[in-house]
Protein backbone atom coordinates (compact mmCIF):
# COMPACT_ATOMS: atom_id res chain seq x y z
CA UNK A 1 0.00 0.00 0.00
CA UNK A 2 1.41 3.40 -0.96
CA UNK A 3 2.18 5.55 2.06
CA UNK A 4 0.20 8.54 0.75
CA UNK A 5 -2.93 6.49 1.48
CA UNK A 6 -2.01 6.36 5.16
CA UNK A 7 -3.16 9.94 5.79
CA UNK A 8 -6.76 8.93 5.24
CA UNK A 9 -6.68 5.81 7.42
CA UNK A 10 -6.38 5.67 11.22
CA UNK A 11 -5.11 2.12 11.70
CA UNK A 12 -4.98 2.53 15.48
CA UNK A 13 -8.70 3.35 15.52
CA UNK A 14 -9.44 0.42 13.20
CA UNK A 15 -7.88 -1.97 15.73
CA UNK A 16 -9.20 -0.02 18.72
CA UNK A 17 -5.79 0.49 20.32
CA UNK A 18 -3.81 3.50 21.50
CA UNK A 19 -0.85 4.88 19.57
CA UNK A 20 1.59 3.66 22.24
CA UNK A 21 0.28 0.08 22.22
CA UNK A 22 2.98 -2.56 22.64
CA UNK A 23 3.74 -5.05 19.88
CA UNK A 24 2.46 -7.92 22.05
CA UNK A 25 -0.87 -6.21 22.87
CA UNK A 26 -1.26 -5.19 19.22
CA UNK A 27 -0.86 -8.78 18.08
CA UNK A 28 -3.26 -10.04 20.76
CA UNK A 29 -5.92 -7.51 19.74
CA UNK A 30 -5.52 -8.30 16.06
CA UNK A 31 -5.92 -12.05 16.60
CA UNK A 32 -9.09 -11.48 18.63
CA UNK A 33 -10.60 -9.30 15.92
CA UNK A 34 -9.43 -11.63 13.13
CA UNK A 35 -11.21 -14.57 14.76
CA UNK A 36 -14.37 -12.49 15.18
CA UNK A 37 -14.56 -11.19 11.59
CA UNK A 38 -12.87 -14.02 9.67
CA UNK A 39 -14.88 -15.01 6.54
CA UNK A 40 -14.92 -18.63 7.68
CA UNK A 41 -16.75 -17.55 10.84
CA UNK A 42 -19.12 -15.24 8.94
CA UNK A 43 -20.02 -16.94 5.65
CA UNK A 44 -21.85 -14.62 3.28
CA UNK A 45 -21.49 -11.61 5.61
CA UNK A 46 -20.11 -8.85 3.37
CA UNK A 47 -19.68 -6.23 6.17
CA UNK A 48 -17.73 -8.76 8.28
CA UNK A 49 -15.52 -9.60 5.30
CA UNK A 50 -14.87 -5.90 4.67
CA UNK A 51 -14.04 -5.41 8.36
CA UNK A 52 -11.66 -8.39 8.25
CA UNK A 53 -9.80 -6.87 5.29
CA UNK A 54 -9.66 -3.53 7.08
CA UNK A 55 -8.14 -4.94 10.27
CA UNK A 56 -5.74 -7.13 8.26
CA UNK A 57 -4.51 -4.06 6.40
CA UNK A 58 -4.10 -2.14 9.66
CA UNK A 59 -2.15 -4.98 11.29
CA UNK A 60 0.07 -5.47 8.22
CA UNK A 61 1.29 -1.89 8.72
CA UNK A 62 1.32 -1.52 12.52
CA UNK A 63 2.61 -5.04 13.06
CA UNK A 64 5.78 -4.29 11.08
CA UNK A 65 8.14 -2.07 13.15
CA UNK A 66 9.60 -0.30 10.09
CA UNK A 67 6.21 0.35 8.49
CA UNK A 68 4.72 1.46 11.80
CA UNK A 69 7.52 4.00 12.23
CA UNK A 70 7.00 5.31 8.70
CA UNK A 71 3.21 5.41 9.22
CA UNK A 72 3.56 7.42 12.43
CA UNK A 73 5.89 9.86 10.66
CA UNK A 74 3.53 10.25 7.72
CA UNK A 75 0.50 10.78 9.97
CA UNK A 76 2.38 13.42 11.96
CA UNK A 77 2.56 15.55 8.81
CA UNK A 78 -1.19 16.12 8.89
CA UNK A 79 -3.87 15.58 6.20
CA UNK A 80 -3.19 15.58 2.49
CA UNK A 81 -0.38 14.14 0.40
CA UNK A 82 3.14 13.91 1.86
CA UNK A 83 5.15 17.07 1.21
CA UNK A 84 8.63 15.67 1.62
CA UNK A 85 9.91 12.32 2.72
CA UNK A 86 13.52 11.28 2.95
CA UNK A 87 15.16 7.88 2.44
CA UNK A 88 13.04 5.32 0.59
CA UNK A 89 10.06 7.53 -0.23
CA UNK A 90 10.30 6.97 -3.94
CA UNK A 91 9.12 10.56 -4.58
CA UNK A 92 11.05 13.66 -5.65
CA UNK A 93 10.43 16.86 -3.73
CA UNK A 94 10.62 20.33 -5.28
CA UNK A 95 11.48 23.61 -3.57
CA UNK A 96 7.81 24.30 -2.86
CA UNK A 97 7.51 20.95 -1.13
CA UNK A 98 10.65 21.46 0.95
CA UNK A 99 10.07 25.03 2.07
CA UNK A 100 6.34 24.39 2.56
CA UNK A 101 7.28 21.59 4.94
CA UNK A 102 9.91 23.72 6.73
CA UNK A 103 8.19 27.05 7.10
CA UNK A 104 4.50 26.25 6.71
CA UNK A 105 2.43 23.62 8.40
CA UNK A 106 5.23 21.08 8.44
CA UNK A 107 7.61 23.26 10.45
CA UNK A 108 5.33 23.23 13.46
CA UNK A 109 4.78 19.49 13.24
CA UNK A 110 8.44 18.56 12.88
CA UNK A 111 8.03 16.88 9.51
CA UNK A 112 11.58 17.42 8.29
CA UNK A 113 14.79 17.23 10.27
CA UNK A 114 18.06 16.80 8.34
CA UNK A 115 20.20 13.93 9.57
CA UNK A 116 22.09 15.02 12.68
CA UNK A 117 20.49 18.51 12.67
CA UNK A 118 19.31 20.52 15.63
CA UNK A 119 17.18 23.64 15.23
CA UNK A 120 17.61 23.56 11.44
CA UNK A 121 18.68 26.93 9.93
CA UNK A 122 19.36 27.70 6.27
CA UNK A 123 22.72 25.97 6.45
CA UNK A 124 20.97 22.84 7.73
CA UNK A 125 18.35 22.99 4.99
CA UNK A 126 20.74 23.31 2.09
CA UNK A 127 23.24 21.00 3.73
CA UNK A 128 20.60 18.30 4.00
CA UNK A 129 19.53 18.76 0.40
CA UNK A 130 22.76 19.48 -1.46
CA UNK A 131 25.53 17.74 0.43
CA UNK A 132 27.48 17.71 3.64
CA UNK A 133 26.35 21.04 5.04
CA UNK A 134 27.91 23.65 2.73
CA UNK A 135 27.52 24.91 -0.83
CA UNK A 136 31.13 24.18 -1.68
CA UNK A 137 30.73 20.37 -1.84
CA UNK A 138 29.30 18.48 -4.79
CA UNK A 139 26.57 16.02 -4.00
CA UNK A 140 24.94 15.14 -7.29
CA UNK A 141 21.94 17.47 -7.03
CA UNK A 142 18.85 16.42 -5.09
CA UNK A 143 20.18 12.90 -4.55
CA UNK A 144 22.64 14.12 -1.94
CA UNK A 145 25.58 12.05 -0.77
CA UNK A 146 23.41 8.98 -0.21
CA UNK A 147 22.88 8.38 -3.93
CA UNK A 148 19.64 7.16 -5.57
CA UNK A 149 16.63 6.64 -3.31
CA UNK A 150 15.21 3.22 -2.64
CA UNK A 151 11.62 2.46 -3.63
CA UNK A 152 8.97 2.14 -0.93
CA UNK A 153 7.96 -1.15 0.64
CA UNK A 154 4.44 -2.32 -0.18
CA UNK A 155 2.10 -4.43 1.94
CA UNK A 156 -0.16 -7.24 0.78
CA UNK A 157 -2.08 -10.14 2.36
CA UNK A 158 -3.27 -13.56 1.29
CA UNK A 159 -5.38 -16.31 2.86
CA UNK A 160 -4.27 -19.95 2.72
CA UNK A 161 -6.10 -23.11 3.64
CA UNK A 162 -4.68 -25.06 6.57
CA UNK A 163 -3.08 -27.85 4.53
CA UNK A 164 -1.38 -25.43 2.11
CA UNK A 165 0.11 -23.50 5.02
CA UNK A 166 1.48 -26.71 6.54
CA UNK A 167 2.85 -28.23 3.32
CA UNK A 168 3.87 -25.05 1.48
CA UNK A 169 3.00 -24.12 -2.10
CA UNK A 170 3.46 -21.47 -4.79
CA UNK A 171 0.64 -18.92 -4.95
CA UNK A 172 -0.02 -16.18 -7.47
CA UNK A 173 -0.72 -12.63 -6.33
CA UNK A 174 -2.21 -9.85 -8.41
CA UNK A 175 -1.05 -6.41 -7.22
CA UNK A 176 -3.28 -3.39 -7.72
CA UNK A 177 -0.75 -2.21 -10.30
CA UNK A 178 1.67 -4.29 -12.31
CA UNK A 179 2.02 -7.90 -13.34
CA UNK A 180 1.03 -10.94 -11.24
CA UNK A 181 3.69 -12.22 -8.83
CA UNK A 182 4.41 -15.88 -8.07
CA UNK A 183 5.29 -16.34 -4.40
CA UNK A 184 6.73 -19.53 -2.92
CA UNK A 185 5.13 -20.15 0.47
CA UNK A 186 7.50 -22.18 2.67
CA UNK A 187 6.18 -25.20 4.52
CA UNK A 188 4.99 -24.54 8.04
CA UNK A 189 3.95 -20.87 7.78
CA UNK A 190 1.67 -19.78 10.61
CA UNK A 191 -1.32 -17.46 10.88
CA UNK A 192 -0.20 -13.82 10.97
CA UNK A 193 3.32 -14.57 9.71
CA UNK A 194 4.96 -12.07 7.35
CA UNK A 195 7.04 -12.94 4.30
CA UNK A 196 9.32 -10.26 2.85
CA UNK A 197 9.78 -10.45 -0.92
CA UNK A 198 12.97 -8.60 -1.84
CA UNK A 199 12.68 -6.19 -4.74
CA UNK A 200 8.94 -6.76 -5.32
CA UNK A 201 7.84 -3.40 -3.91
CA UNK A 202 7.62 0.03 -5.50
CA UNK A 203 10.32 0.88 -8.09
CA UNK A 204 12.71 3.75 -7.37
CA UNK A 205 12.04 6.96 -9.31
CA UNK A 206 15.72 7.75 -9.80
CA UNK A 207 17.44 4.46 -10.52
CA UNK A 208 17.77 3.15 -6.97
CA UNK A 209 16.86 -0.30 -5.71
CA UNK A 210 13.16 -1.21 -5.63
CA UNK A 211 11.40 -1.66 -2.32
CA UNK A 212 10.16 -4.94 -0.87
CA UNK A 213 6.70 -6.49 -0.72
CA UNK A 214 5.69 -7.55 2.80
CA UNK A 215 3.11 -10.34 2.56
CA UNK A 216 0.94 -11.14 5.62
CA UNK A 217 -0.38 -14.70 5.79
CA UNK A 218 -3.83 -15.59 7.14
CA UNK A 219 -4.51 -19.32 7.64
CA UNK A 220 -8.04 -20.75 7.60
CA UNK A 221 -9.03 -23.03 10.47
CA UNK A 222 -9.14 -26.79 9.93
CA UNK A 223 -12.29 -28.70 10.96
CA UNK A 224 -10.26 -31.40 12.77
CA UNK A 225 -6.71 -30.24 13.51
CA UNK A 226 -5.43 -27.27 15.48
CA UNK A 227 -1.87 -26.01 15.33
CA UNK A 228 0.22 -25.62 18.49
CA UNK A 229 3.67 -24.43 17.42
CA UNK A 230 5.13 -27.32 15.43
CA UNK A 231 2.63 -29.76 16.92
CA UNK A 232 -0.85 -30.60 15.67
CA UNK A 233 -3.68 -31.26 18.13
CA UNK A 234 -6.75 -33.41 17.55
CA UNK A 235 -9.56 -34.53 19.88
CA UNK A 236 -10.20 -38.28 19.62
CA UNK A 237 -13.42 -39.75 21.07
CA UNK A 238 -13.24 -43.21 22.66
CA UNK A 239 -16.02 -45.29 24.15
CA UNK A 240 -16.41 -45.85 27.87
CA UNK A 241 -15.46 -49.49 27.38
CA UNK A 242 -12.33 -48.64 25.36
CA UNK A 243 -11.18 -46.18 27.99
CA UNK A 244 -11.87 -48.61 30.82
CA UNK A 245 -10.57 -51.88 29.38
CA UNK A 246 -8.01 -50.45 26.95
CA UNK A 247 -8.05 -50.66 23.15
CA UNK A 248 -6.14 -49.99 19.95
CA UNK A 249 -7.79 -47.15 18.04
CA UNK A 250 -7.22 -45.29 14.76
CA UNK A 251 -6.24 -41.61 14.87
CA UNK A 252 -6.42 -39.34 11.78
CA UNK A 253 -3.31 -37.59 10.46
CA UNK A 254 -3.11 -34.49 8.30
CA UNK A 255 -1.52 -35.90 5.15
CA UNK A 256 -1.53 -39.69 5.42
CA UNK A 257 -3.69 -42.65 6.41
CA UNK A 258 -4.84 -42.94 10.04
CA UNK A 259 -2.31 -44.32 12.50
CA UNK A 260 -3.04 -46.91 15.18
CA UNK A 261 -2.66 -45.82 18.78
CA UNK A 262 -2.82 -47.82 21.98
CA UNK A 263 -5.19 -46.61 24.70
CA UNK A 264 -4.15 -48.05 28.05
CA UNK A 265 -6.77 -49.52 30.41
CA UNK A 266 -8.20 -46.88 32.73
CA UNK A 267 -7.35 -43.93 30.46
CA UNK A 268 -9.25 -40.83 31.66
CA UNK A 269 -10.84 -38.21 29.46
CA UNK A 270 -8.37 -35.42 28.68
CA UNK A 271 -5.23 -37.55 28.58
CA UNK A 272 -2.90 -36.60 25.69
CA UNK A 273 -1.37 -39.35 23.57
CA UNK A 274 1.62 -38.43 21.39
CA UNK A 275 2.37 -39.64 17.84
CA UNK A 276 5.98 -38.73 17.05
CA UNK A 277 6.81 -36.96 13.80
CA UNK A 278 3.25 -36.46 12.56
CA UNK A 279 3.07 -32.71 13.21
CA UNK A 280 4.35 -29.71 11.23
CA UNK A 281 7.57 -30.00 9.25
CA UNK A 282 9.48 -26.74 8.75
CA UNK A 283 13.01 -25.35 8.78
CA UNK A 284 12.68 -25.14 12.56
CA UNK A 285 12.12 -28.89 12.96
CA UNK A 286 9.39 -31.54 12.99
CA UNK A 287 6.48 -31.56 15.42
CA UNK A 288 4.26 -34.32 16.80
CA UNK A 289 0.57 -35.17 16.64
CA UNK A 290 -1.07 -34.73 20.06
CA UNK A 291 -4.29 -36.73 20.41
CA UNK A 292 -6.50 -35.73 23.36
CA UNK A 293 -8.75 -38.55 24.57
CA UNK A 294 -12.42 -37.62 24.97
CA UNK A 295 -14.54 -40.34 26.59
CA UNK A 296 -17.85 -40.52 24.72
CA UNK A 297 -20.85 -41.20 26.94
CA UNK A 298 -23.65 -43.17 25.20
CA UNK A 299 -26.80 -41.09 24.83
CA UNK A 300 -29.13 -44.10 24.38
CA UNK A 301 -29.04 -47.48 26.15
CA UNK A 302 -31.05 -50.61 25.54
CA UNK A 303 -32.86 -52.12 28.47
CA UNK A 304 -30.29 -54.94 28.66
CA UNK A 305 -27.37 -52.50 28.55
CA UNK A 306 -28.87 -50.34 31.27
CA UNK A 307 -29.46 -53.37 33.53
CA UNK A 308 -25.88 -54.55 32.95
CA UNK A 309 -24.54 -51.08 33.75
CA UNK A 310 -26.57 -50.92 36.95
CA UNK A 311 -25.09 -54.28 38.02
CA UNK A 312 -21.63 -52.91 37.22
CA UNK A 313 -22.30 -49.81 39.35
CA UNK A 314 -23.41 -51.99 42.25
CA UNK A 315 -20.09 -53.81 42.16
CA UNK A 316 -18.06 -50.58 42.41
CA UNK A 317 -16.45 -49.54 45.73
CA UNK A 318 -18.40 -46.98 47.71
CA UNK A 319 -16.09 -44.09 46.82
CA UNK A 320 -16.86 -40.50 45.90
CA UNK A 321 -14.42 -39.38 43.15
CA UNK A 322 -15.23 -35.75 43.95
CA UNK A 323 -14.47 -35.92 47.67
CA UNK A 324 -10.88 -34.71 47.33
CA UNK A 325 -11.95 -31.86 45.03
CA UNK A 326 -14.58 -30.66 47.50
CA UNK A 327 -12.12 -30.88 50.38
CA UNK A 328 -9.55 -28.74 48.53
CA UNK A 329 -12.20 -26.16 47.72
CA UNK A 330 -13.17 -25.87 51.38
CA UNK A 331 -9.56 -25.50 52.49
CA UNK A 332 -9.10 -23.05 49.73
N, C-alpha and C positions, 0 to 999 in steps of 0.2 A: 504494500500500500504506500503510495507516495505521501511524503510527510506533510505536503501542503493540505492534505485532507484532514490532518489531525486537529487543525484549528476548530473545525466544526463538530468535533466529537469529543465528549468528556468521558473517557474510558473509565475513570475512577467512579463516576456516577453510574455508568452502566453496570459495574460490578458491585456498587453499593459499598465502596471502601473509601477510606480517607487517603489523602495524597502521601502520607507518611507510613502507609501500611507496609509491614514487613513482607519479604518474599514468601515466607512460610504461610502467613495468614492470607496472602493474596492467592496462593495456590489452593489453600483449603476452601476459600470462598468460591473460587472458580469451579472446583470439583463439585461442590454442593449445587451450584446453579446449573452446571452441565448435566448432572443427573436429573435435575428437575425438568429441564427444557429439552432434553435429548429427543430427537425424532423417534427413536425406538420406544420411548416412554409416552410419546404423544402422537401416535399415528394419525395422519390426516389433519393435524392441528397446525395450520399455516402460521398463526401468530407465535406459537411456541417455537416453530422451526426458525422463524425470523429472529426471535429472541436468542435462540441458541447460536445462530450465526453472529449476532451482535456481541454476545459475551465471549465467543471464541476469538473474534477479531480483537476485542479489548485485551484479552489475556495474552494473545500472541505478541502484542506490543509491550504491555506492562510486565509480562513474565520474562522478557528478555532484558537483562540489565542495560545493555547498550542502547536498545531501542527505547526503553523507559527513560533513560537519561536524555536522549534526543527529543523524545516527546515532551518531557517537562520543559526543555529549553524552548522548543517551538511554541508551546502553549503560553510561556511567559512573555512572548512577544506581543500577545494580544490578538484580536480577531483579524481576519484577512489573510492574504498570501504572505509568505515569509519574505522579509525585506532583504536580509543578508544572512547567509549561513556559511560558516567556514568548514573546511575539512570534510569532504565526502558528501557535500550537498548536491553536487551534480548540476548546480545552477550558477550562471555568471551574474555578478552584481555590478550595476553601473554606479556612477557618482551619485545619482539621485537616491538610489537604494541605500548606499553607504551613509551619506550625510543625513538622509531621512531617519535612518536607524540611530545615528549618533546624536543628532540635535533635535529631533522631533520626538515622537512618542517613544521610540526605542531607547533614547538616552535615559529616560526616567525608569525604564523597566530593566535596564542592564542587558540589552540584547546583544551587544557587541563589546567584547573586551579582547584586545590584541594579546597574543601569547606573552605572558610575563609582564603585562602592563599594569599600572596602578590606576591613577585618576584618568589618564588617557587624554593628553593634549594633542595639538596638531602633529607634533613629532611622532607621537604614538600612532596616530591614524595613518600617516603616510608611511611610517616605518612598517606597520602591520601589512599595508597593501603592497608597497613597492620594494621591500627588502628588509635589511637588518636594522632599520631605525634611522637611516639618513638618506638624503637624495643622491649622495655620491656613489652608491653601490648599485650595481646592476642586478636585477632580480628576474628578468624575463617578463616584465609587464605585470598583469594582474595575477599571474600564477604564483609570484613570490618565490622564495627560496625553496619551498617544498615541492615545486614541480606541478605536474598535472593533478587535478583533483580526482578522487576516486568516486565512482558512481554510488548512489544510495543503495542500501539494503532494502529489499522488499519482503513483505510477509504474505504467506499463503497458508491454507489449511486443507486437509483432506481427511475423509473418514474411511477407515478400513474395517472389514469384518474381522472377527476374532481370529479365525484360522490364518488369514493372510498376514495379520500382525505377528503371529507366532512363527510362521514358516518363512516369511519374507516374500517379496515379489517385486516386479517392476510395474509401476503405475504411470499413467499419462496425465499430465496436468495441462490445462488450457489457461494461460494467463489472460488478464483483461486485454492486454496488448501484446502482440508478438506471436511467435510460433509455439505450438505445443511442446512441452518438455517431458522427456522420459526420466523418471526418478526411480532409482533402485532402492527399495525399502529393505533394510537389513532384517534378518530373522531376529525375533524377540523384541521388537519395538513395543513400548508401553503407551498407555493412554496419556496424552499430554506431552509426550516427548517431542523435542524439536530436532529437526535435521537441517543442517546448514549446507546449502548447495553453492559451492564456490563459483563466482563469476556468472551466476544466473540472475543477478539482480539488475538494477538500472544501469545502462551504459554511461560512461563518463562523457561529458560534453566537450572535453578538450584533450582527448587522447589518453586519459588515465585508465587505470584498471576498472572494470565493471564492479558493481556491488554484488552482494550475495543474496540468495533467496532463502529465507528462514521458513521452513515448512513445519507446521504444528500438526501432530498426528492425533486424531480422535479414534478410539477403538470401540466398536459396537460390543455390547454384552453378549455372552454366549448363553444359550438356554440351559446348559448343563454344567459347564466348567467356569471357574472363577480363578483369576490369576492372583498369586501371592508371591511377588518377587519373581524368582525363577521357578517356583513351584506352581502346580495347578491343583485346585481343590475341587472335590466332587462329593456330594452327599449320596450315600449308598443305602437304600432301605434293605433291612433283613427282617425275616419273620421272628416272632417270639421264640419259636422252636429252634431256629438256626442260631440265634444269639445264646440260647440256654444250653443247647447240646453241642454246639459247634458245627461248622459246615465249611465247605469250599464253595465260594461264590464267584460269579463273573463281574468284573468291574470295567466300565467303558474307558477307553483312552481317546485322546484327541485325534490321532492320525492313523491308528492301527486297529486291529481286532481287539475285542475285550481280553483282559488278562484274568487269570484265575488267582484268587486270593483266599487265604485260609483265615477263617474266623474262629478264634479259640472258644471253647466252652465257657459260658459265663461272661461273654463280652457285653459290656453295658452300652447303652445308647450314648453317642458322643465320642466314643473312642476313635482315635485316628490311626488308620493303617497306612503304611508307606509303601509305595511301589517305586523302587529306585530307577532313575534315569528316564522316567516317562513324563517329565515336566517340560519346561521351556529350554530350548537350546539356543544359546547366543554366544557372543565373543566373551562374555563374562563367565560362562560355564554351562552346566546342564543341571536342571532342577528335577524334582521328584513329583510323583502324583500322590496327593494326600487324600485318602478316602475316609470320610467321616461316617461312622456307622450310625444309622437311624433305625431304631427298632420300630417296626410297623405293627400297630395294634389292630387286630381284625375287627372290622366294624359290624360284621354279621356272623353269628354262630348258629350251627344246627343244634337241635335239642340234645343230641348225643355228645357233641363237642362241649356244650355248656355243662352237661352233667359230669363229663370227664374232667373239665377244668375245676369244677367245684370240689371233686374228690381230690384233685391235686392240691388245691388250696387248703383242704382240711389236713393234709399230710405235712404242710409247712410248719416250721417252728413258730411259736408265738412271739414273733419279734416285730417291732415297729421300725422300719427303715428310716423314719423321719425323726426318731427320738433324739439322735445326736444333733441334728440340725436345729431342732427346737431348743435344746439345751444351750447350744452356742448362741442362739439369738437372745435368750434370756440373760446370759452372762455378758453379752454384748459388747 
